[in-house]
Each structure stands twice: as C-alpha cells, then as structure tokens.
Amino acid sequence: MKNKKNHWQIKENVIKESKKYSSRTEFNKNSRRAYDSAKRNKWIDEMYWLDLPTNKKHPHGYWKNKKNIMKEARKYKTNDEFKKGNLTAFLAAYRYGYIDDMTWLIKRKQHKKGYWNYKHIEEEALKYTTKTEFAKKCNTAYRKALKMGIIDDFFLNNYIEF
C-alpha cells in the first residue's frame, strides 16, 4: 500500500501528475496538493509544459505603452466596439489621454445638456414600437421621459388587453 501522506513530497510523483495538464491554472484547479507541493519545493519552474497563468495575456504595464494601446484600438471602428472588445485597453486610452488621437473611431453623438425636452423625446420615442426597445436604443431619452412622467404618452399600446 502506498503512503498517501508523503505521495506529493516525491518530485517524480508531482511531475507525473503535472504532465496531465497544459497550464498552471489547470494543474492547480485539478490537483491542488500536487500543485502546492510543486510551488513549495520550487519544482513548478522546471515544468516547462505548463504555460503561464491563462488570465495574464500581457505583461504588467503593457497598457501603459501608447503603441500597444493604438495597435489594439486599430482593430475597432467605434468607441463602443473598442470598449466591448478590450475594456482594459479602452480605459487605458482614456486614462492616458490617447482616445482623442484615435480619429478613426466613430464617437457616439452626444446631445447638449437640456436637449431632451418633450418634443425631442417624442421624436425619438416614435422610432420604437416598445418601451423596452426605446430603453435599449436610447436610454438617455428613455430615462428623461420616465423622470418627466411622460413615457406613457408615447407607449399607450404597450399594455396587454384581455
């Protein structure tokens, strides 16, 4: 019978176990004791078949470099696409003031403060058939209509009749 208590203290056992996995994350998740032993005994660095943690795509400080941010931003056509595609790079672009240099990104039209009055809300609301669609497509106007208490002026047919 094997001595289970000392099983992961033997380097060969830990190495054999680690070869079942392709990443450190997977090794840690599926064989915690073997992984802990590998870390504690500094064998983990010898396990070249285990790549770096999968959650680290770029080295620390990668998004501080303007060249890296610009390269990433070139993959997108709009600010919204960039934001959805790589939030970290997008936020770095804003933080370091590079977003204005990205002239190829189409910026979303923003209205001046006070723009959403009854007339403008009505014009926008008539483009949609439901309150839900209105809220999704033009949330600012929708919220203003709610705040003003006029939302039902445009969507009376939204109620289910029996």
Secondary structure as GFF3:
##gff-version 3
##sequence-region A 1 162
A	DSSP	three_ten_helix	4	9	.	.	.	ID=ss1
A	DSSP	alpha_helix	11	18	.	.	.	ID=ss2
A	DSSP	alpha_helix	24	30	.	.	.	ID=ss3
A	DSSP	alpha_helix	32	40	.	.	.	ID=ss4
A	DSSP	three_ten_helix	44	46	.	.	.	ID=ss5
A	DSSP	three_ten_helix	62	64	.	.	.	ID=ss6
A	DSSP	alpha_helix	66	73	.	.	.	ID=ss7
A	DSSP	alpha_helix	79	85	.	.	.	ID=ss8
A	DSSP	alpha_helix	87	95	.	.	.	ID=ss9
A	DSSP	three_ten_helix	99	101	.	.	.	ID=ss10
A	DSSP	alpha_helix	118	125	.	.	.	ID=ss11
A	DSSP	alpha_helix	131	137	.	.	.	ID=ss12
A	DSSP	alpha_helix	139	148	.	.	.	ID=ss13
A	DSSP	three_ten_helix	151	153	.	.	.	ID=ss14
A	DSSP	three_ten_helix	156	158	.	.	.	ID=ss15
###
